[in-house]
Amino acid sequence: MEAEANSGSPEDSWAFIQRPGEGCRTVPLAGHVGFDSLPDQLVNKSVSQGFCFNILCVGETGLGKSTLMDTLFNTKFEGEPATHTQPGVQLRSNTYDLQESNVGLKLTIVSTVGFGDQINKEDSYKPIVEFIDAQFEAYLQEELKIRRVLHIYHDSRIHACLYFIAPTGHSLKSLDLVTMKKLDSKVNIIPIIAKSDAISKSELTKFKIKITSELVSNGVQIYQFPTDDELVAEINGTMNAHLPFAVIGSTEELKIGNKMMKARQYPWGTVQVENEAHCDFVKLREMLIRINMEDLREQTHSRHYELYRRCKLEEMGFKDTDPDSKPFSLQETYEAKRNEFLGELQKKEEEMRQMFVQRVKEKEAELKEAEKELHEKFDRLKKLHQDEKKKLEDKKKSLDDEMNAFKQRKTAAELLQSQGSQAGGAQTLKRDKEKKN
């Protein structure tokens, strides 16, 4: 084997390595090597790690979303029945660990609580879109980490969206068309007609045709089962013609003949869930779980998530090519983005500095104006104080003059009074002497 593989000149070998698509050589083996066990290794590793699958159930309250999930996985999931009085659309997510044979499945079921119950249904799709984008964003943030743990990361991205259509028998509601149009680029949509036993078979056939034509005319892209694999191309091509599936769900088992079957009992008869003549439940289970579950996971990662990732990175400024359509590495993108950021930071710093200087000048001008006003006010008060002081001094001088004049008058009056008293005393003595004589 070595002689056959190493034949030819080194240049020929290098050319072969450089261009593996041109003239690939088949090397016969002299014996068993063992790399044919690689698929078994991958299977064993995948089985040991387990799988995850996330289903989004979108539909109005009362269409049997929870019942269909219980029927699909042959179990009873926890959950409370929703009412029609929700103020808005809420998404309720529950994760379960299922085990079948030796294969483990981490199943996440997301239900839209209150969808279609509001009078104004204009924004009913927004919480659903935001939830799907939030799961993409969480996975992208995990990818962008320096230390990634994607092998143990719980992938919460929605792999399949089961859109429940009410069995009206007429046409799709505007809410259904708007919601599916908003979701078709973000998730794999599989439309199903819920409670299909509510309408007759002839009406059901016409209803399916009507739904398909409305989806095509409105440009809604639903999930098509892949036909590129020869093993499943025929059955998937046939099942694509049966979309949307008309399903019935039931967790009750009734005895039909000698077997216990999931069915619904009515006064007019029994509807068997797993009878393909009664509904498309078996087709849905085959297509969703047994045949195309891995393709749904792959489509979510390679198509919907890649679209979100590309748009998000482009918004952040990352590109694969420069304006001249030349390859642009991540390092160059980082350097360009870093230089751009530093330039913007420097520009903002200069703007802030100029703004600071301007505000300082304005503040200084305000302070100078306030100081000038204070000086003027001080001068006015000082002048007023001096005027008041002068008035008080003049008034004090006037009062002092009056007091001096008053004292002089008082002194003169006391002098006159004393002189008068002396004169009166002398006259009295004179009269007393005269009387004695």
C-alpha positions in Angstrom: 0.0 0.0 0.0 2.8 2.4 0.8 4.6 1.7 -2.5 1.4 2.4 -4.4 0.6 5.5 -2.5 4.1 7.0 -2.8 4.6 6.3 -6.5 5.5 9.3 -8.7 7.6 12.3 -8.2 7.3 14.6 -5.1 5.9 17.3 -7.4 3.1 15.1 -8.6 2.3 14.2 -5.0 2.2 17.8 -3.9 0.0 18.7 -6.9 -2.4 15.9 -5.9 -2.5 17.3 -2.4 -3.1 20.8 -3.6 -5.9 19.8 -6.0 -7.7 16.8 -4.5 -10.8 17.3 -6.7 -8.8 16.7 -9.9 -8.2 13.1 -10.8 -8.4 11.4 -7.4 -6.7 8.1 -7.4 -8.2 4.9 -6.0 -5.7 3.1 -3.8 -6.5 -0.6 -3.3 -5.9 -2.0 0.1 -3.8 -5.1 0.7 -5.8 -6.0 3.8 -8.3 -4.7 6.4 -7.3 -1.4 8.0 -10.2 -0.6 10.2 -11.4 2.9 9.3 -14.7 1.3 8.2 -15.6 1.3 11.9 -15.7 5.1 11.9 -19.5 5.3 11.5 -19.8 3.0 14.5 -17.5 5.2 16.5 -19.6 8.2 15.6 -22.8 6.4 16.5 -21.4 5.2 19.9 -20.2 8.7 20.7 -23.5 10.3 19.7 -25.5 7.7 21.7 -23.4 8.3 24.8 -23.8 12.0 24.6 -27.5 11.9 23.8 -29.5 14.2 21.6 -31.6 17.3 22.0 -34.7 18.3 20.0 -36.8 21.5 20.5 -40.3 21.9 19.3 -42.3 25.1 19.1 -46.1 24.7 19.2 -47.8 27.8 17.8 -51.6 28.0 17.7 -54.7 29.4 19.3 -55.7 28.2 22.7 -57.8 25.0 22.7 -56.5 23.5 19.5 -54.9 20.5 21.3 -51.2 21.4 21.3 -50.4 19.7 24.6 -52.5 16.6 23.7 -50.8 16.2 20.4 -47.3 16.4 22.1 -48.4 13.7 24.6 -49.6 11.5 21.8 -46.5 12.0 19.7 -44.1 10.9 22.4 -46.5 8.5 24.0 -46.2 10.0 27.5 -47.9 12.5 29.8 -46.1 15.8 30.0 -46.6 18.2 32.9 -48.6 21.3 32.2 -51.6 23.4 33.2 -54.4 24.1 30.7 -54.3 27.7 29.5 -57.2 30.1 29.7 -58.5 32.6 27.1 -58.0 35.5 29.4 -54.3 36.1 28.9 -53.4 39.9 28.4 -50.7 39.0 25.9 -48.8 36.1 24.3 -46.4 34.3 26.6 -44.0 31.5 25.7 -43.9 28.6 28.2 -40.9 26.3 27.8 -40.5 22.9 29.5 -37.6 20.4 29.1 -37.8 16.7 29.6 -35.3 13.8 29.5 -36.7 10.9 27.5 -35.2 7.5 27.2 -36.1 5.0 24.4 -34.0 1.8 24.2 -30.5 3.1 24.9 -31.0 6.5 23.2 -31.5 9.5 25.4 -33.3 12.6 24.1 -33.5 16.0 25.9 -36.8 17.3 24.5 -37.9 20.9 24.9 -41.5 21.8 24.2 -42.3 25.5 23.9 -45.9 26.5 23.8 -47.5 29.9 22.9 -49.9 30.7 25.8 -52.6 33.2 24.9 -51.9 33.2 21.2 -54.9 34.6 19.3 -57.0 35.4 22.4 -56.5 39.2 22.3 -58.8 41.6 20.6 -55.9 43.4 19.0 -53.7 40.6 17.4 -51.4 42.9 15.5 -48.3 42.2 17.6 -49.1 38.6 18.6 -46.1 37.3 16.6 -43.5 39.6 18.2 -43.0 37.5 21.5 -42.5 34.4 19.3 -39.9 36.1 17.1 -38.1 37.6 20.1 -37.9 34.1 21.8 -36.4 32.5 18.7 -33.9 35.3 18.3 -33.0 35.0 22.0 -32.1 31.3 21.6 -30.0 32.2 18.5 -28.3 35.0 20.5 -27.5 32.7 23.4 -25.9 30.1 21.1 -23.9 32.9 19.3 -22.6 34.3 22.6 -21.5 30.8 23.6 -19.7 30.4 20.2 -17.9 33.7 20.6 -16.5 32.9 24.1 -12.8 32.2 24.4 -13.4 29.1 26.4 -16.3 27.4 24.7 -18.2 24.3 26.0 -20.5 23.6 23.1 -20.2 19.8 23.7 -22.1 20.2 27.0 -24.0 23.3 26.1 -27.8 22.8 26.1 -28.8 23.9 22.6 -32.2 25.7 23.0 -32.6 26.7 19.4 -36.0 25.8 17.9 -35.6 22.9 15.5 -39.2 22.5 14.4 -42.3 24.7 14.6 -45.6 22.9 14.5 -48.1 25.5 13.4 -51.7 24.5 14.4 -54.4 25.7 12.1 -58.0 25.8 13.2 -60.3 23.4 11.3 -62.5 26.2 9.9 -62.7 24.6 6.4 -62.6 28.0 4.7 -59.2 29.7 4.6 -56.3 30.8 6.7 -56.7 33.6 9.1 -54.8 36.8 8.7 -53.1 36.1 12.0 -51.8 32.8 10.7 -50.5 34.2 7.5 -48.7 37.1 9.2 -47.2 34.9 11.9 -45.9 32.3 9.5 -44.5 34.9 7.2 -42.5 36.4 10.1 -41.3 33.0 11.2 -40.4 31.2 7.9 -36.8 32.6 7.8 -36.1 31.8 11.4 -37.5 28.3 12.0 -38.7 25.1 10.1 -42.5 25.5 9.9 -44.6 22.4 9.6 -48.3 23.4 9.2 -50.9 21.0 10.6 -54.6 21.1 10.7 -55.6 20.5 14.4 -58.7 18.5 15.4 -59.3 17.5 11.8 -62.2 15.2 12.8 -64.2 18.4 13.1 -64.7 18.6 9.3 -65.6 16.0 6.7 -63.1 14.4 4.4 -64.3 16.3 1.3 -64.1 19.6 3.1 -60.7 18.6 4.5 -59.3 17.9 1.0 -60.5 21.3 -0.2 -59.2 23.0 2.9 -55.7 21.6 2.4 -55.6 22.8 -1.2 -56.8 26.2 -0.1 -54.1 26.5 2.6 -51.4 25.4 0.2 -52.5 28.0 -2.4 -52.6 30.8 0.2 -49.2 29.9 1.5 -47.7 30.0 -2.0 -49.5 33.2 -3.0 -48.3 35.0 0.2 -44.8 33.8 -0.2 -44.7 31.8 3.0 -41.8 29.2 2.9 -42.7 26.1 4.9 -40.4 23.2 5.6 -40.0 20.8 2.8 -38.9 17.2 3.6 -35.5 16.7 1.9 -35.4 14.6 -1.3 -31.7 14.6 -1.9 -31.1 11.4 0.0 -32.0 8.4 -2.1 -33.0 6.3 0.9 -35.8 8.7 1.9 -36.3 10.7 -1.3 -39.4 8.8 -2.4 -41.3 8.8 0.9 -40.4 12.5 1.6 -41.5 13.5 -1.9 -44.8 11.8 -1.3 -45.2 13.3 2.2 -44.5 16.8 0.8 -47.7 16.5 -1.3 -49.7 15.7 1.9 -48.8 18.9 3.7 -50.4 20.3 5.7 -51.0 17.2 7.8 -54.5 16.8 9.3 -54.0 15.3 12.8 -56.0 14.2 15.8 -54.5 13.8 19.3 -55.7 11.6 22.1 -54.2 10.1 25.2 -57.1 7.8 25.9 -56.9 4.1 24.8 -59.9 2.2 23.7 -60.3 -1.4 22.9 -60.9 -1.9 19.2 -61.1 -5.5 18.2 -58.4 -7.3 20.2 -56.1 -4.3 20.5 -55.9 -1.2 22.7 -55.5 1.9 20.5 -55.4 5.6 21.0 -58.7 6.8 19.8 -61.6 9.3 20.4 -65.1 8.0 21.2 -68.0 9.8 19.7 -71.7 9.0 19.7 -71.5 8.4 16.0 -68.4 6.3 16.1 -64.7 6.0 17.0 -61.8 7.9 15.5 -58.4 6.1 15.6 -55.4 8.3 16.0 -53.0 5.9 14.4 -55.3 4.9 11.6 -54.0 6.6 8.4 -57.5 6.4 6.9 -58.8 8.6 9.7 -56.0 11.2 10.0 -52.3 12.0 9.2 -51.0 11.5 12.7 -48.8 8.6 11.7 -47.4 10.5 8.7 -46.5 13.5 11.0 -44.8 11.2 13.5 -42.8 9.4 10.7 -41.7 12.6 9.1 -41.0 14.6 12.2 -39.3 12.0 14.5 -38.4 8.8 12.7 -37.1 10.1 9.4 -36.3 13.8 9.4 -35.4 14.8 13.0 -31.7 15.1 12.2 -32.4 17.1 9.0 -34.5 19.5 11.1 -31.6 19.9 13.5 -29.2 20.4 10.6 -31.4 22.9 8.8 -31.8 24.9 12.0 -28.0 25.2 12.4 -26.9 25.5 8.7 -29.7 27.7 7.4 -31.6 29.6 10.1 -28.9 30.1 12.6 -26.3 30.9 10.0 -28.6 33.6 8.6 -29.0 35.1 12.0 -25.3 34.8 12.8 -24.3 36.5 9.5 -26.7 39.4 9.9 -25.6 39.8 13.5 -21.9 39.9 12.7 -22.5 42.2 9.8 -24.3 44.6 12.2 -21.2 44.4 14.4 -19.0 45.4 11.4 -17.4 42.0 10.6 -17.1 41.2 6.9 -15.4 38.5 4.8 -14.3 40.8 2.0 -13.1 44.4 1.8 -14.7 47.0 -0.5 -12.5 45.6 -3.4 -14.0 42.1 -2.9 -10.7 40.8 -1.6 -10.6 38.3 1.3 -10.7 40.0 4.6 -9.5 38.0 7.6 -11.0 38.1 11.0 -7.7 39.7 12.3 -7.9 42.4 9.7 -11.5 43.0 10.5 -10.7 43.2 14.2 -7.8 45.6 13.6 -10.0 47.8 11.3 -12.8 47.7 13.9 -10.4 48.5 16.7 -8.9 51.4 14.8 -12.3 52.7 14.0 -13.4 52.4 17.6 -10.2 54.2 18.8 -10.8 56.9 16.2 -14.4 57.3 17.4 -13.2 57.3 21.0 -10.6 59.9 20.3 -13.1 62.0 18.5 -15.6 61.7 21.3 -12.8 62.6 23.8 -11.9 65.7 21.8 -15.6 66.7 21.6 -15.9 66.2 25.4 -12.7 68.2 26.0 -14.0 71.0 23.8 -17.4 70.8 25.5 -15.7 70.9 28.9 -13.6 74.0 27.9 -16.7 75.7 26.6 -18.6 74.9 29.7 -15.7 76.1 31.9 -15.6 79.4 29.9 -19.4 79.8 30.2 -19.2 79.0 33.9 -16.3 81.6 34.4 -18.4 84.2 32.5 -21.3 83.4 34.7 -19.1 83.7 37.8 -17.6 87.0 36.7 -21.1 88.3 36.0 -22.3 87.2 39.4 -19.2 88.7 41.0 -19.8 92.0 39.2 -23.4 92.0 40.4 -22.2 91.2 43.9 -19.7 94.1 43.8 -22.4 96.5 42.5 -24.8 95.3 45.1 -22.1 95.8 47.8 -21.3 99.3 46.5 -25.0 100.2 46.6 -25.4 98.8 50.1 -22.2 100.5 51.3 -23.4 103.9 49.9 -26.8 103.3 51.4 -25.2 102.5 54.7 -23.1 105.6 54.5 -26.2 107.7 53.7 -28.0 106.2 56.6 -25.1 106.7 58.9 -24.8 110.3 57.9 -28.5 110.8 58.5 -28.2 109.2 61.9 -25.2 111.4 62.8 -27.1 114.5 61.7 -30.0 113.5 63.7 -27.8 112.7 66.7 -26.2 116.1 66.5 -29.6 117.8 66.3 -30.7 115.8 69.4 -27.5 116.8 71.2 -28.1 120.4 70.4 -31.6 120.2 71.6 -30.5 118.4 74.8 -27.9 121.1 75.4 -30.4 123.9 74.9 -32.8 122.0 77.2 -30.2 121.7 79.9 -29.4 125.4 79.6 -33.0 126.3 79.9 -33.3 123.9 82.9 -30.3 125.5 84.6 -31.7 129.0 84.1 -35.0 127.9 85.4 -33.5 126.3 88.5 -31.4 129.4 89.1 -34.5 131.7 88.8 -36.4 129.3 91.1 -33.6 129.4 93.7 -33.4 133.2 93.5 -37.1 133.4 93.9 -37.0 131.1 96.9 -34.3 133.1 98.6 -36.2 136.4 98.0 -39.4 134.8 99.4 -37.6 133.6 102.5 -36.2 137.1 103.2 -39.6 138.7 103.0 -41.0 136.0 105.3 -38.3 136.7 107.9 -39.0 140.4 107.6 -42.7 139.9 108.2 -42.1 137.7 111.2 -39.8 140.3 112.7 -42.4 143.0 112.1 -45.0 140.9 113.8 -42.8 140.3 116.8 -42.2 144.0 117.2 
